[in-house]
């Protein structure tokens, strides 16, 4: 398991109880905080895999800290919510990976930590796929523009232009995007 956790609660008794519970579950607690500002400092310095936040933290509340953590993509957040605070749950959906309603049991803590970690992992995988797709799309646009230049300047068909770019890439031992960018640059410079 070995997921490194940061826990933050304005209630020192809850913090102690939570640390003991997490330790029994096999989770190393790498930092504890009693305020929102201290929680942020601890999270930034330890880079935990999951953060458990009290909804009522002094200075910055749990929701404000969770929003910053999510915007900076530092770690998934489990928000510990007091009974009767369903309005917060509604507001927090976009920035929280999981919720724990007080009073909570060890099984619920375990489930929330694991749900937060796995949903964050899926999010990171999707983010990587999105980045790769965006890069592929950019490369295709560059190649299409370069093919258009070759078709206009040299009277090539689209297939001939693509083949010329591929051959130049193989000859120069580079990728077709680099060759396409060189063609575009040369065209812009009037070469």
N, C-alpha and C positions, 0 to 999 in steps of 0.2 A: 504494500500500500504506500507507505512513506510519503504521503502528500504533506508538504510543508504548509502550515496554517498560521495566519495572524488572526487574533481575536480582539475585539474591542467592545467594551461595555462600560457605561457610566456607573454601574453597580459592581463594586469590588467583590462582593460575595458571589454574584453571578459569574464574574470573570474566573474566580477560583474554581467554582463548581464546573464550569465549562472546560477549563484547562484539565481538570481531573478526568472528566468524562472523555475528552478527546485523547488523552494519554492512554486511558483504558482501551479505547478503540484502536490504538496504534498510530495515532497521528502526532507527529512532532509539532508543537506550538513554538514557532520561531520568534514570535513577538506578541506582546500584549499591550493594550492601550486603554486609557480611561477617558480619552477625549477624542473628538474627531480630528483635530490637528495632529495629535500624537499618532493616531491610527494611520493617517496619510504618510507621515514621516517613516513609520515602521514598515508600511507596505512598500514604499519606494526604496527603502534601504535593504529589505530582505527578499523582495520579489517572491512572495509566497504563491502557492498553487491555488489556494482558496482563502477567502477572507470572510470571517463571520462578524457581522456588525450589529450592534444594538440600535434599535430605531431611535432611541433617545440618548444621544451622546452630547456632552457639553461642547460648546464652541461651534463645531459643525455637527449637525445631526447625522444619523446613519444614512439617511436618504441623500444628503448633500455629498457625503464622502463617497457613497456608492456611485453617484453620478460622475464624480471626478475620476474614480477608478475605472469606470466603464469607458468614459471618453478617452482616457489615456491607455486603455486596453491593458491594464496592469494585472488584473486577476479577476476570476469570477467571484461574485458576492452572494453570500447567504445573509439575508436580513432577518434578524430576530425581532419579531413583531409581538407587541402586547395584545392580549385579547381585546376585542372591541376596536381595533385600529384597522378595520377593513378598508377604510378610505385610503390609507397609506398603501395597502396592497394594490389597489387600483392604480394609484399614481406611479407605483414603482415597477410595474411590469416590464418596461423597456430597459431598465438598468440593473435589474436583479436577476440572478441565475436561479435562485431558490429562496424559499421562505421557511422560517421556523416559527410556529405559533407557540407562545408561552402558555402554560408550562410544557416543556418538551422532554421526551425520553431519549435515551441513548440511540435506540433504533431510528428515531426520527432525525437525530443529529447526523448519524451515519448516512442515512438516505439523502439528506439535504446536501451534505458535503460531496457525496459521489455524484449526485444529479448535477450540481453546479460544475464540478470538474469535467464531467463528460459532455455537458452542453457547451462548455467553453472550448473544449477540444474540438468538437464538431464545428463550432463557430470559426476557430482558427483554420481548420481544414477548408471550410467554405471560402474564407477570406483569401487563402492561398490560391484556390481554384479560380476565384474571381480575378485575382491579380494576373494569373497566368493567361486567362482568357482575354483580359484587357490588353496584355502585351502581344498576344497572338493577333488580336484585331488591329492593333497599331501597326504591327509588322505587315499585315496584309494590305492595309491602306497605303503604306509606303511602297510596297511592291506594285500595287495597282497603279499608283501615280507614276512610278518609274516605267512601267510597261506602257502607259499612255504616252510618255515622253518619247520612248523608242519607236512606238507606232507612228507618232506624228513626225519625228525627225528622220527616221530611216525607212518609213513605209512598211514596217513589219506588221504581220498579223499579231493578234494577241498571243497566240501559241508561240510564234517565233520570238517575240519579245521576252516571254517567260523563259524560254529555252536559253536565250542569250544571257539573261541574268543568272540562271542556274549554272551555265558553263563558266561564266566569269567568276562566280563564287567558288566553284571547284578549282579553277585554275589558280585563284588567289588564296585558296584554303581559308575561306571565310564563309559566313552565312549569307543567304540571299538578301536579307534585310540590309546588311552593310553595303552590299553592291548597289542595291536600290537607292540607298541614301546617297551614295557617291554619284549616281546618275542624276539624282535630283539636284544635288549641290552643283555639279558641273553645269547642268542646264540653267540653274539660277545665276551662275557666274558667266554664262554665255560661252562656255568652253565647248 
